[in-house]
């Protein structure tokens, strides 16, 4: 909703409006692109009047009779480029939207550039959007995708991290959380684990919320800008937990569809990228593999199959794809049969009677054709994605890893020794083996003896594993 309002020149879009949208250009940086791409397709952008969407730092030609909507982070580099656009008179008017709040000094830089370029009247609106987070699903968001290593577990827990670096990381996290609650229009009740980075985030966020509420005139949590959240007596609960309380779970080989796609495929911001081999090409020198094609698929909220089965165990997903395919073929055969009947020739009364009976059925079938084509598209999509996942499961024996790790984490009896699992050359990559051993090490009540540990380390090294993760976990535990 916030994005659609922004793209409509910060005016709420009118539902069921029959008027033509105002044609405009969208200019974003990488951060803005990551926020928009999981939520709005190219078609949806076009429906809102976006004829062109370009990166801020790309080479852009002047389009002097079209307004431009900017959606960027208020960084020094971005501000300089926006000022350059004003000087170059690239667009008819400028609607400047900042992902996070812009500082007064940077705002003055833009104002000075506008005055210098004689473009003050062309800067139509300047807004802080407070959208510094990425919404992937109705009930899930992440803090960032660009430079995500800067706010990762590794970044926070580096032994050589300085106080200044830690402050920067905490401020980045707090800014994203603050933006989320401004957009939600609600002030959270905050709970956190003590003596950890989670507590640092909680204290900073609490301070930022209180400072904003103290200034009643400019508070972001009052006034007409908020939705229903301001009228609700229920406040959301924000629980901030340190990752260290459960390190085994992110290492665990999973068995549900969405988690497997995330684990084994190239899956970012609801888009999965697959490499498809096009078979063998015969030449006088013999057969050689053709160049692999890359295909991208969007797994979004509009994908009914994904929404229904993303949390299902993988075997159920494969079965459901087959059922959907059979259902589609039955519908397709029915359409073909009706079309065949409609093509009957001659004056045969029986044929004409049959034709009359089937006209309504064919009309219904034709009207459902777009739905049928969409169904076919989704079946093809999930057949390709599920096949790619299955290849990884078979080649790496991920089903064996999943079951074995489940037993370790639930303290069940193991039917095969851990050394045998690590030493099996046909089971898993070096990373799979290291993940398995780390889960065993973390989940064990007592660390293995030095003799046993040396055996495990030798087996891991023989399997091609990098022992750096193990050395870290030894210090952590």
C-alpha positions as CSV (number, residue, x, y, z in Angstrom):
1,X,0.0,0.0,0.0
2,X,2.8,2.4,0.9
3,X,4.6,1.7,-2.3
4,X,1.5,2.1,-4.5
5,X,0.8,5.5,-2.7
6,X,4.3,6.6,-3.4
7,X,4.1,5.6,-7.1
8,X,0.9,7.6,-7.3
9,X,2.8,10.8,-6.4
10,X,2.1,10.1,-2.6
11,X,-1.7,10.2,-3.1
12,X,-3.7,7.1,-2.1
13,X,-4.7,5.3,-5.4
14,X,-8.4,5.4,-6.0
15,X,-10.0,1.9,-6.2
16,X,-11.9,1.0,-9.4
17,X,-10.7,4.2,-11.0
18,X,-11.3,4.1,-14.8
19,X,-9.1,7.1,-15.5
20,X,-5.8,6.6,-17.3
21,X,-2.8,6.7,-14.9
22,X,-0.3,9.5,-15.3
23,X,2.7,8.2,-17.2
24,X,6.0,8.5,-15.2
25,X,9.5,7.2,-14.8
26,X,10.7,5.3,-11.7
27,X,14.3,5.9,-10.6
28,X,15.7,3.6,-7.8
29,X,19.0,2.5,-6.4
30,X,19.8,-1.2,-5.6
31,X,18.1,-0.9,-2.1
32,X,14.9,0.5,-3.7
33,X,15.0,-2.2,-6.4
34,X,15.1,-4.9,-3.7
35,X,12.2,-3.5,-1.8
36,X,10.0,-3.1,-4.9
37,X,10.8,-6.3,-6.8
38,X,9.2,-8.9,-4.5
39,X,6.0,-6.9,-4.2
40,X,5.2,-5.4,-7.6
41,X,5.7,-7.1,-11.0
42,X,6.5,-5.2,-14.2
43,X,2.9,-5.5,-15.3
44,X,1.7,-4.0,-12.0
45,X,4.2,-1.1,-12.4
46,X,2.9,-0.5,-15.9
47,X,-0.7,-0.5,-14.7
48,X,0.3,2.3,-12.3
49,X,1.8,4.4,-15.2
50,X,5.4,3.4,-14.8
51,X,6.7,3.3,-18.4
52,X,10.3,3.0,-17.5
53,X,12.2,1.9,-14.4
54,X,15.9,2.7,-14.2
55,X,18.8,2.5,-11.7
56,X,19.9,5.9,-10.4
57,X,23.5,5.3,-11.3
58,X,22.9,4.0,-14.9
59,X,23.3,6.2,-18.0
60,X,19.9,7.8,-18.5
61,X,18.7,10.0,-21.3
62,X,16.7,13.2,-20.7
63,X,12.9,12.8,-20.9
64,X,11.9,16.4,-20.3
65,X,8.1,16.0,-20.6
66,X,7.7,13.1,-18.1
67,X,7.6,13.3,-14.3
68,X,10.1,11.1,-12.3
69,X,9.5,9.3,-9.1
70,X,12.8,8.6,-7.2
71,X,13.1,5.9,-4.5
72,X,16.5,5.8,-3.0
73,X,18.6,5.6,0.2
74,X,19.7,9.1,1.3
75,X,23.5,8.3,0.8
76,X,26.1,10.9,-0.1
77,X,26.6,9.2,-3.5
78,X,22.8,9.1,-4.3
79,X,22.3,12.8,-3.3
80,X,25.2,13.8,-5.6
81,X,23.6,12.0,-8.5
82,X,20.1,13.4,-7.9
83,X,21.6,16.9,-7.8
84,X,23.3,16.2,-11.1
85,X,19.9,15.1,-12.6
86,X,18.5,18.5,-11.5
87,X,21.3,20.4,-13.1
88,X,20.9,18.3,-16.3
89,X,17.1,19.0,-16.4
90,X,16.4,15.3,-17.1
91,X,12.7,15.3,-16.2
92,X,9.6,17.5,-16.2
93,X,9.2,17.2,-12.4
94,X,10.8,15.4,-9.5
95,X,9.1,13.4,-6.7
96,X,11.9,12.5,-4.3
97,X,11.2,9.6,-1.9
98,X,13.8,8.4,0.6
99,X,13.8,4.9,1.9
100,X,15.1,6.2,5.3
101,X,14.9,9.6,6.8
102,X,17.2,12.2,5.1
103,X,19.3,14.5,7.2
104,X,18.8,18.2,7.2
105,X,22.3,18.9,5.7
106,X,21.6,16.5,2.7
107,X,18.2,18.1,2.2
108,X,20.0,21.5,2.0
109,X,22.4,20.1,-0.6
110,X,19.4,19.1,-2.8
111,X,17.8,22.6,-2.2
112,X,21.0,24.3,-3.2
113,X,21.3,22.2,-6.4
114,X,17.7,23.0,-7.3
115,X,18.3,26.7,-6.8
116,X,21.5,26.5,-8.9
117,X,19.7,24.7,-11.7
118,X,16.7,27.0,-11.6
119,X,14.6,23.9,-10.9
120,X,12.9,24.7,-7.6
121,X,9.4,24.6,-9.0
122,X,10.2,21.2,-10.6
123,X,10.9,19.5,-7.3
124,X,7.2,18.6,-6.6
125,X,7.5,16.6,-3.4
126,X,10.1,15.3,-1.0
127,X,9.1,12.4,1.3
128,X,10.7,10.2,3.9
129,X,9.0,6.9,3.2
130,X,10.4,4.8,6.1
131,X,10.4,1.6,4.0
132,X,13.9,0.3,4.9
133,X,12.9,-3.3,5.0
134,X,12.0,-6.0,2.4
135,X,8.6,-7.7,2.6
136,X,8.9,-11.2,1.1
137,X,5.5,-12.6,2.3
138,X,2.4,-11.3,4.1
139,X,3.9,-12.4,7.4
140,X,7.7,-12.2,6.8
141,X,10.2,-9.4,6.1
142,X,14.0,-9.2,6.1
143,X,16.1,-6.2,7.0
144,X,18.3,-5.9,3.9
145,X,19.6,-7.7,0.8
146,X,22.3,-5.3,-0.4
147,X,25.4,-5.5,1.9
148,X,23.6,-8.0,4.0
149,X,27.0,-9.3,5.2
150,X,27.3,-6.0,7.1
151,X,24.5,-7.0,9.5
152,X,25.0,-10.8,9.6
153,X,25.7,-13.1,12.5
154,X,29.3,-13.2,11.4
155,X,29.7,-9.5,11.3
156,X,28.3,-9.1,14.9
157,X,30.4,-12.0,16.3
158,X,33.7,-11.2,14.7
159,X,36.5,-11.3,17.3
160,X,38.2,-8.2,15.9
161,X,35.0,-6.0,15.6
162,X,35.5,-2.5,16.9
163,X,33.0,-0.5,19.0
164,X,32.4,1.9,16.1
165,X,31.6,-1.0,13.7
166,X,29.2,-2.6,16.3
167,X,27.4,0.8,16.7
168,X,27.0,1.1,12.9
169,X,25.5,-2.4,12.7
170,X,23.1,-1.8,15.6
171,X,22.0,1.5,14.1
172,X,21.3,-0.2,10.7
173,X,19.2,-2.9,12.4
174,X,17.3,-0.3,14.5
175,X,16.6,1.9,11.5
176,X,15.0,-1.0,9.6
177,X,12.9,-2.1,12.6
178,X,11.8,1.5,13.2
179,X,10.8,1.9,9.6
180,X,8.8,-1.3,9.8
181,X,6.8,-0.1,12.8
182,X,6.2,3.3,11.3
183,X,4.8,1.5,8.2
184,X,2.7,-0.8,10.5
185,X,1.5,2.3,12.4
186,X,2.0,0.6,15.8
187,X,4.3,1.0,18.7
188,X,5.6,-2.5,19.8
189,X,6.1,-4.0,23.2
190,X,9.8,-5.0,23.2
191,X,11.2,-8.1,24.8
192,X,14.8,-9.3,24.5
193,X,17.5,-11.6,25.8
194,X,19.8,-9.9,28.3
195,X,23.4,-9.2,27.9
196,X,23.5,-9.7,24.1
197,X,23.4,-7.8,20.8
198,X,19.6,-8.2,21.0
199,X,19.5,-6.1,24.1
200,X,21.6,-3.4,22.4
201,X,19.1,-3.3,19.5
202,X,16.1,-3.2,22.0
203,X,17.6,-0.3,24.0
204,X,18.4,1.8,20.9
205,X,15.0,1.1,19.3
206,X,13.1,2.0,22.5
207,X,15.0,5.3,22.7
208,X,14.2,6.1,19.0
209,X,10.5,5.3,19.5
210,X,10.3,7.5,22.7
211,X,12.1,10.4,21.0
212,X,9.7,10.3,18.2
213,X,6.6,10.1,20.4
214,X,7.9,13.0,22.6
215,X,7.6,15.4,19.6
216,X,3.8,15.3,19.4
217,X,3.7,17.7,16.4
218,X,6.0,15.7,14.2
219,X,5.4,12.2,15.6
220,X,5.2,9.5,13.0
221,X,2.7,7.5,15.2
222,X,-0.1,10.1,15.2
223,X,-2.1,12.0,12.6
224,X,-3.7,11.1,9.3
225,X,-0.6,9.4,7.8
226,X,-1.3,6.1,9.7
227,X,-3.8,3.4,8.9
228,X,-5.9,1.4,11.2
229,X,-2.9,0.7,13.5
230,X,-3.3,3.9,15.4
231,X,-6.9,3.0,16.5
232,X,-6.0,-0.5,17.7
233,X,-5.8,-1.2,21.4
234,X,-3.6,-4.2,20.7
235,X,0.2,-3.5,20.4
236,X,2.5,-5.9,18.5
237,X,5.0,-7.9,20.5
238,X,8.6,-7.6,19.2
239,X,10.8,-10.4,20.5
240,X,14.5,-9.9,19.9
241,X,16.5,-13.1,20.4
242,X,20.2,-13.8,20.0
243,X,21.0,-16.4,17.3
244,X,23.5,-18.0,19.7
245,X,20.6,-19.6,21.7
246,X,20.0,-22.0,18.8
247,X,22.8,-22.4,16.3
248,X,21.8,-25.9,15.2
249,X,18.6,-25.0,13.3
250,X,20.1,-22.8,10.5
251,X,22.6,-25.7,9.9
252,X,19.9,-28.3,9.7
253,X,19.2,-30.0,6.4
254,X,15.4,-29.5,5.9
255,X,12.7,-31.5,4.2
256,X,10.0,-28.9,3.4
257,X,9.6,-27.4,-0.1
258,X,10.4,-23.7,0.6
259,X,13.3,-24.5,2.9
260,X,14.9,-26.9,0.4
261,X,14.5,-24.4,-2.4
262,X,16.3,-21.8,-0.2
263,X,19.0,-24.3,0.8
264,X,20.0,-26.0,-2.4
265,X,19.0,-23.5,-5.2
266,X,19.9,-19.9,-6.0
267,X,16.8,-18.3,-4.3
268,X,16.8,-14.6,-3.5
269,X,13.9,-12.1,-3.0
270,X,11.3,-14.7,-4.0
271,X,13.1,-15.4,-7.3
272,X,14.7,-18.8,-8.0
273,X,17.4,-19.0,-10.8
274,X,17.9,-22.4,-12.4
275,X,20.5,-23.6,-14.9
276,X,19.0,-25.9,-17.5
277,X,21.2,-28.1,-19.7
278,X,19.9,-28.3,-23.3
279,X,21.3,-31.8,-23.8
280,X,24.2,-32.9,-26.0
281,X,25.3,-31.4,-29.3
282,X,27.0,-33.9,-31.8
283,X,30.0,-32.7,-33.8
284,X,32.7,-34.5,-35.8
285,X,34.9,-34.4,-32.7
286,X,32.2,-36.2,-30.7
287,X,29.5,-35.1,-28.3
288,X,29.9,-32.1,-26.2
289,X,27.5,-30.5,-23.7
290,X,25.6,-27.4,-25.0
291,X,25.8,-24.2,-23.1
292,X,23.4,-24.2,-20.1
293,X,20.4,-21.9,-20.2
294,X,19.5,-19.8,-17.2
295,X,15.9,-19.5,-16.2
296,X,14.3,-17.4,-13.5
297,X,11.0,-18.1,-11.8
298,X,9.1,-15.9,-9.3
299,X,7.6,-17.7,-6.3
300,X,5.2,-15.1,-5.0
301,X,1.9,-14.7,-3.1
302,X,0.0,-14.9,-6.4
303,X,1.3,-18.4,-7.0
304,X,-1.4,-20.6,-5.4
305,X,0.6,-23.8,-5.6
306,X,3.5,-22.2,-3.8
307,X,1.3,-20.7,-1.1
308,X,-0.4,-24.1,-0.5
309,X,2.7,-26.3,-0.6
310,X,5.7,-24.3,0.4
311,X,5.5,-25.7,4.0
312,X,4.8,-29.3,2.8
313,X,7.3,-32.2,3.0
314,X,9.0,-32.6,-0.4
315,X,7.4,-36.0,-1.3
316,X,4.0,-34.5,-0.9
317,X,4.9,-31.6,-3.2
318,X,6.1,-34.0,-6.0
319,X,2.8,-35.9,-5.6
320,X,0.8,-32.7,-5.8
321,X,2.6,-31.6,-8.9
322,X,1.6,-34.9,-10.5
323,X,-2.1,-34.5,-9.4
324,X,-2.2,-30.9,-10.8
325,X,-0.8,-32.2,-14.1
326,X,-3.4,-34.9,-14.4
327,X,-6.2,-32.4,-13.6
328,X,-4.9,-30.0,-16.2
329,X,-4.7,-32.8,-18.9
330,X,-8.3,-33.8,-18.1
331,X,-9.5,-30.2,-18.6
332,X,-7.4,-29.9,-21.8
333,X,-8.8,-33.1,-23.2
334,X,-12.3,-31.9,-22.5
335,X,-11.7,-28.7,-24.4
336,X,-10.3,-30.6,-27.3
337,X,-13.3,-33.0,-27.3
338,X,-15.7,-30.1,-27.3
339,X,-13.8,-28.3,-30.1
340,X,-13.9,-31.5,-32.2
341,X,-17.7,-31.8,-31.7
342,X,-18.1,-28.1,-32.7
343,X,-16.4,-28.9,-36.0
344,X,-19.0,-31.5,-37.0
345,X,-20.0,-31.1,-40.7
346,X,-23.3,-32.0,-42.5
347,X,-27.0,-31.7,-41.7
348,X,-27.2,-34.7,-39.4
349,X,-30.0,-33.9,-36.8
350,X,-28.3,-35.9,-34.1
351,X,-25.1,-34.0,-34.6
352,X,-26.9,-30.6,-34.5
353,X,-28.6,-31.6,-31.3
354,X,-25.3,-32.7,-29.8
355,X,-23.8,-29.4,-31.0
356,X,-26.5,-27.4,-29.2
357,X,-26.0,-29.3,-26.0
358,X,-22.2,-28.7,-26.0
359,X,-22.3,-25.0,-27.0
360,X,-22.7,-23.9,-23.3
361,X,-20.0,-26.3,-22.2
362,X,-17.6,-25.0,-24.8
363,X,-18.4,-21.4,-23.9
364,X,-17.6,-22.2,-20.3
365,X,-14.4,-24.0,-21.3
366,X,-13.2,-21.0,-23.5
367,X,-13.9,-18.5,-20.7
368,X,-11.8,-20.6,-18.4
369,X,-8.9,-20.8,-20.9
370,X,-6.8,-18.0,-19.2
371,X,-7.1,-19.9,-15.9
372,X,-6.1,-23.1,-17.6
373,X,-3.1,-21.5,-19.2
374,X,-2.0,-20.0,-15.8
375,X,-2.4,-23.5,-14.3
376,X,-0.2,-24.9,-17.0
377,X,2.4,-22.2,-16.4
378,X,2.5,-23.0,-12.7
379,X,2.7,-26.7,-13.3
380,X,5.7,-26.2,-15.6
381,X,7.3,-23.8,-13.1
382,X,7.0,-26.2,-10.2
383,X,7.9,-29.3,-12.2
384,X,11.2,-27.5,-13.1
385,X,11.9,-26.3,-9.6
386,X,11.0,-29.6,-7.9
387,X,13.1,-31.5,-10.5
388,X,16.1,-29.3,-9.7
389,X,15.6,-29.8,-5.9
390,X,15.3,-33.6,-6.5
391,X,18.6,-33.7,-8.3
392,X,20.3,-32.2,-5.3
393,X,18.5,-34.6,-2.9
394,X,19.6,-37.6,-5.0
395,X,23.2,-36.5,-5.6
396,X,23.8,-35.5,-2.0
397,X,21.5,-37.9,-0.2
398,X,19.9,-35.0,1.6
399,X,17.0,-37.3,2.8
400,X,19.6,-39.3,4.8
401,X,21.1,-36.2,6.2
402,X,17.7,-34.8,7.3
403,X,16.7,-38.1,9.1
404,X,20.1,-38.4,10.7
405,X,20.2,-34.8,12.0
406,X,16.6,-35.2,13.3
407,X,17.8,-38.1,15.4
408,X,20.8,-36.2,16.7
409,X,18.6,-33.2,17.7
410,X,15.9,-35.3,19.3
411,X,18.5,-37.4,21.1
412,X,17.2,-40.6,19.4
413,X,19.3,-43.7,18.8
414,X,21.5,-43.5,15.7
415,X,21.5,-46.4,13.3
416,X,24.8,-45.5,11.7
417,X,28.0,-44.1,13.2
418,X,28.8,-40.4,12.5
419,X,32.2,-41.3,11.2
420,X,30.6,-43.6,8.6
421,X,28.3,-40.7,7.5
422,X,31.3,-38.3,7.2
423,X,33.5,-40.9,5.4
424,X,30.8,-41.9,2.8
425,X,32.1,-40.5,-0.5
426,X,28.7,-40.7,-2.1
427,X,26.8,-38.8,0.6
428,X,26.9,-35.0,0.5
429,X,29.3,-32.2,-0.2
430,X,32.1,-31.2,2.2
431,X,29.7,-28.4,3.4
432,X,26.9,-31.0,4.1
433,X,29.4,-33.1,6.2
434,X,30.5,-30.1,8.2
435,X,27.0,-29.0,8.9
436,X,26.1,-32.5,10.1
437,X,29.1,-32.6,12.4
438,X,28.5,-29.1,13.8
439,X,24.9,-30.1,14.6
440,X,26.3,-33.2,16.5
441,X,28.9,-31.0,18.3
442,X,26.3,-28.3,19.3
443,X,23.6,-30.8,20.3
444,X,25.9,-33.1,22.4
445,X,25.6,-32.5,26.2
446,X,29.3,-33.1,26.4
447,X,32.0,-32.3,23.8
448,X,33.7,-35.4,22.3
449,X,37.0,-36.4,23.8
450,X,40.2,-35.2,22.2
451,X,40.9,-38.6,20.7
452,X,37.4,-38.8,19.2
453,X,37.6,-35.2,18.0
454,X,40.9,-35.9,16.2
455,X,39.3,-38.8,14.4
456,X,36.4,-36.7,13.3
457,X,38.7,-33.9,12.2
458,X,40.8,-36.3,10.1
459,X,37.6,-37.7,8.5
460,X,36.4,-34.1,7.8
461,X,39.7,-33.1,6.3
462,X,39.8,-36.3,4.1
463,X,36.3,-35.3,2.9
464,X,37.7,-31.9,1.8
465,X,36.1,-29.8,4.6
466,X,37.4,-26.5,5.8
467,X,37.8,-26.8,9.6
468,X,37.3,-23.0,10.4
469,X,33.6,-23.4,11.3
470,X,34.5,-26.2,13.8
471,X,37.3,-24.1,15.4
472,X,34.8,-21.2,15.9
473,X,32.1,-23.5,17.4
474,X,34.7,-25.0,19.8
475,X,35.5,-21.5,21.1
476,X,31.7,-20.6,21.2
477,X,30.8,-23.7,23.2
